[in-house]
């Protein structure tokens, strides 16, 4: 009987610890979703700074979720797999939402490093230019083709200027 009682206490301790881990991950998932729901009315209102702030909060939340999951989530393998997938999906949503914010309000990214697709409409003195964005890069044979650019965004007189020294990477799509 004593062995059974000890085994039951051990099983209860294990279930409690596993419950603490998965409950924490569940609350972080709910927090992420609540932030996501908050970005929807901000998008409707075209309040892109609030939407971008929401993506920052989502990023922090999913990072915390991943730290907990990769640190001790493996104790419950099925939950680990589920929350790993949730973390990947959440990062994809953040990326997509930031792309939308950049398309609608690139000035919201002033001072930030961001990756985006740039479609120049003209070439002026070697600079690639579209409506509000100018990329001042030393591109051999610049063309009016799409580019994927990772760079620090700088706003100058209501225009987005990407300077050569701020470019982290650039490639033709």
Buried (B, 14 or more C-beta within 10 A) or exposed (E): EEEEEEEEEEEEEEEEEBEEBBEBBBEBBEBBEEBBEBBEEBBEEEBBEBBBBBBEBBBEBBBBBBEBBEEBBEEBEEBBEBBBEBBEEBBEBBEEBBBBBBEEBBBBBEEBEBBBEBEBEEEEEEBBBBEEBBBBBEBEEBEEEEBEBBBBBBBEEEBBBBBEEBBEEBEEE
